[in-house]
Amino acid sequence: QVQLVESGGGLVQAGGSLRLSCSAPGISFSTNTMAWYRQIEGKERELVAYISSYGYATYAESAKARFVIARDNAAHTVTLEMSKLKPEDTAVYYCHVRNTLLWGQGIQVTVSE
């Protein structure tokens, strides 16, 4: 069974940084577009950023200039570097293989005032 495993979440103060990582060892990683989504409590899951198989990144407006998505095809990992975090970034963040049903289990990011 294919699994996506996220790590790196936690609690951080506003203005701080966190790095999320997603490991996807059981897929044809280099040919897939990888994405990060988040779900704020009480709201629908939303796209944060995605990166194509050849490394082209696209960001939601809320993530531009603060977050950076990157991939390491050899390591089958995708990361999300988050900086200048705000309390409104508090959410469960999910790794996703675009155009598939593959999702990670989600990881909590909490940004305090």
C-alpha positions as CSV (number, residue, x, y, z in Angstrom):
1,Q,0.0,0.0,0.0
2,V,1.4,3.4,-1.0
3,Q,1.9,5.8,1.8
4,L,2.8,9.4,2.0
5,V,4.4,10.3,5.3
6,E,4.5,13.9,6.4
7,S,6.8,15.3,9.1
8,G,8.0,18.6,10.5
9,G,4.8,20.2,11.8
10,G,4.4,21.7,15.3
11,L,3.9,24.9,17.2
12,V,5.7,28.1,16.2
13,Q,5.3,31.8,17.1
14,A,4.0,34.3,14.5
15,G,6.8,35.4,12.2
16,G,8.7,32.1,12.6
17,S,9.4,29.3,10.2
18,L,8.7,25.6,9.8
19,R,9.8,23.0,7.2
20,L,7.4,20.3,6.3
21,S,8.6,17.2,4.5
22,C,6.7,14.4,2.7
23,S,8.2,11.1,1.9
24,A,6.7,9.0,-0.9
25,P,8.8,5.9,-1.4
26,G,6.2,3.7,-3.1
27,I,5.4,5.8,-6.2
28,S,6.9,6.8,-9.5
29,F,7.9,10.0,-7.8
30,S,9.8,11.8,-10.5
31,T,6.8,11.7,-13.0
32,N,4.2,13.0,-10.6
33,T,3.2,16.5,-9.7
34,M,3.4,16.9,-5.9
35,A,1.3,19.2,-3.8
36,W,0.7,20.6,-0.4
37,Y,-2.8,21.3,0.8
38,R,-4.1,22.6,4.1
39,Q,-7.4,22.5,6.0
40,I,-8.1,25.2,8.4
41,E,-10.6,24.2,11.1
42,G,-14.1,24.7,9.9
43,K,-13.1,25.3,6.3
44,E,-12.6,23.2,3.2
45,R,-9.2,21.8,2.2
46,E,-7.3,24.3,0.0
47,L,-4.3,24.1,-2.2
48,V,-1.1,25.7,-0.8
49,A,1.4,24.9,-3.5
50,Y,2.3,22.3,-6.1
51,I,5.5,21.4,-8.0
52,S,5.5,19.7,-11.4
53,S,7.7,16.8,-12.3
54,Y,10.2,19.1,-13.9
55,G,10.3,21.5,-10.9
56,Y,7.9,24.3,-11.8
57,A,6.2,25.6,-8.7
58,T,2.8,27.2,-8.3
59,Y,1.5,28.9,-5.2
60,A,-1.7,30.0,-3.7
61,E,-1.9,33.7,-3.2
62,S,-1.7,33.2,0.6
63,A,1.6,31.3,0.2
64,K,3.4,33.6,-2.3
65,A,6.6,35.2,-1.1
66,R,6.4,33.2,2.2
67,F,6.4,29.5,1.3
68,V,8.7,27.5,-1.0
69,I,7.9,24.1,-2.3
70,A,10.8,21.9,-3.5
71,R,11.3,18.3,-4.5
72,D,14.1,15.8,-4.3
73,N,13.4,13.1,-6.9
74,A,16.2,10.8,-5.8
75,A,14.9,10.9,-2.2
76,H,11.2,10.8,-3.1
77,T,10.5,13.7,-1.0
78,V,8.7,17.0,-1.3
79,T,9.2,19.8,1.2
80,L,7.4,23.0,2.1
81,E,9.5,25.7,3.7
82,M,7.2,28.1,5.5
83,S,8.4,31.5,6.7
84,K,6.8,34.6,8.1
85,L,4.1,32.4,9.5
86,K,0.9,33.9,10.6
87,P,-1.8,32.7,13.0
88,E,-4.1,32.2,10.0
89,D,-1.7,29.6,8.7
90,T,-2.7,27.4,11.5
91,A,-4.1,24.2,9.8
92,V,-3.6,20.6,9.1
93,Y,-1.2,20.3,6.2
94,Y,-1.5,17.4,3.7
95,C,0.9,16.1,1.1
96,H,-0.9,15.0,-2.1
97,V,0.1,13.3,-5.4
98,R,-1.9,15.4,-7.9
99,N,-4.4,13.7,-10.1
100,T,-4.5,10.6,-7.8
101,L,-6.3,9.6,-4.7
102,L,-3.0,9.6,-2.7
103,W,-2.9,11.8,0.4
104,G,-0.8,11.9,3.5
105,Q,-2.3,11.6,6.9
106,G,-2.0,15.2,7.6
107,I,0.2,17.1,10.0
108,Q,-0.7,19.9,12.4
109,V,0.9,23.4,12.1
110,T,-0.1,25.8,14.8
111,V,1.1,29.4,14.8
112,S,0.6,31.4,18.0
113,E,0.2,35.1,18.4
